[in-house]
Amino acid sequence: MNNAGQITDVNPRFAIAGGEIAVDCTGFVVDPNGEVDCLVAGEPSDVVAASSRRVLARVPDDVDGTVDLVLTSGTDASDPFEIVLGRLIAENMHIVANPAIDPKDNSIVLTRSGSRGQELPHTMYRLETDGYLDELPVEIANPTSAAFDRDGRLYVSNRADGVVCRIERNEDALPYAGSLGVATGIAFDSSGIMFVGDRTGAIFRIDGPDSSRQFATLEPSVAAYHLAFGPDGRLFVTAPGLASYDGVYAIGTDGTVATYFRGFGRPQGLAFDREGNLYVAACHRGLHGIVKIEAGGGSAKTIVAGNNIVGLCFSRAGEMIIATSDSVYSVPMGIYGTLLD
């Protein structure tokens, strides 16, 4: 008899370092001497809990790619089960929103935001496709959200000053719109109009330089407003609070706010794929990571395990780029975003 039993499934099958995964199994015998382990690519992971039908474990650091997971009980080992782990591509950041993909060359724009009002020597970076992390000589304090318009121009919000700046030549931050409160999330609609979230309770519509008006009102957020436009033209917003049952909101073209999906703890960055599915960084049913909401909002499931995730976006290669509060990972998932056509 093999006391390690058989692995029947792993949920989720995608994860980044530190993420908690559930290993479903049959015939597993918990070793009375505590010699139970979960090996990921041969590396031991922290076992959070174990029973005859399920083992909860945390993904170890310094392991990535498509790897085998094996359960052990005493001297017995299960057959391997394949999972996919994200690759660390940047660290020592301070990110508070989605990273942004440059449509011109597929590089990734990242921020080191710091605490509000804190001055750091470098606050913006460009991660090239060859893995080189370049410091941008842009003088902007507390950069929060970064987004490209349909012409490939980069805009960054500054929550300390309540402004959005346009970045020219990767070095000059030119004020574009001001008086935006605690400016956080940025998104562009299909016609190129900018929308900005003020986390104290407002969404602004920016029709041009220094031309802003309040578009919608929401409850204040303890962190930020994260914005993304859906394929139906509505603006989708998360506003993390202190409750464990926060929602994703959909705002119509007339500014009317409706709840699209509810049931998240601290929902943050969000992005759509080409099929209209929405992906949200959140805690859902006790699992931390990236949650996929099926098109139409009918159901939701955590598809990537990870802690402290604040944002995500998709590359042209079908990778999910995941930003935690201090690191960035690339997870090959074969999912393509809406803005990379």
Secondary structure, DSSP 4 states (H G I P E B T S, - for coil): --TT-EEEEEESSEE-TT-EEEEEEES----TTS-EEEEETTEEEEEEEE-SSEEEEEPPSS--EEEEEEEEETTEEPPPEEEEEPEEEEES-B--S--EE-TTT--EEEEB--STT---S--EEEE-TTS-EEE-----SSEEEEEE-TTS-EEEEETTTTEEEEEETTTEEEEEE---SSEEEEEE-TT--EEEEETTTEEEEEEETTEEEEEEE----SS--EEEE-TTSPEEEE---SSSSEEEEEE-TT--EEEEEEEEES---EEEBTTS-EEEEEEETTEEEEEEEPTTSS-EEEEEE-SSEEEEEE-TTSEEEEEESSEEEEEE----BTT--
